[in-house]
């Protein structure tokens, strides 16, 4: 997989997982979409997100038209197994979140030159190219954002050698602390 660098735009980097939804025939009532990731897709995401296992990922989505674009709301559920940052043992966990995203045609976003007020709990509009929406990419992105960045088993404790203070501190502030300690 190609890695993103400073010269790439987000659109140049392929998503880890895609599931396209055709928007051309969505009426005012909207459309419900159910997405359940298969084993291959889960394995791809597990590797990308450095998970020990990803037994289940699903999303119940509703897409409806709003102004020139659409709104996507989905309930993301996943079972994840991460590695404990202390013991390196498996830490099972669950993701259960509801996400709302607004999509606006890219041409409309580029024409908009004024400041848009966005509530604290609201994301700015996502660009929409054509009459399709990548629900899979949205699910993968929000699964990554939902993961615990420092998973830790409930009973995990650092070994005594890591917390006993036997290591001599180094650096300029440690040298100043030693000088101050020697003066007293």
ABEGO torsion letter per residue (X at the ends): XBBBBAABBAAABBBABBBBBBAAABBAAEBBBBBBBBAAAAAAAAAAAGBABBABBBBBBBBBBBEABBBBBBBBBBBBBBBBAAAGBBBBBBBBBBBBBBBBBAAAAAABABBBBBBAABBBBBBBBEABBBAAAAAAAAAAAABBABBBBAABBBBAAAAAGABBBBEAAAAAAAAAAAAX
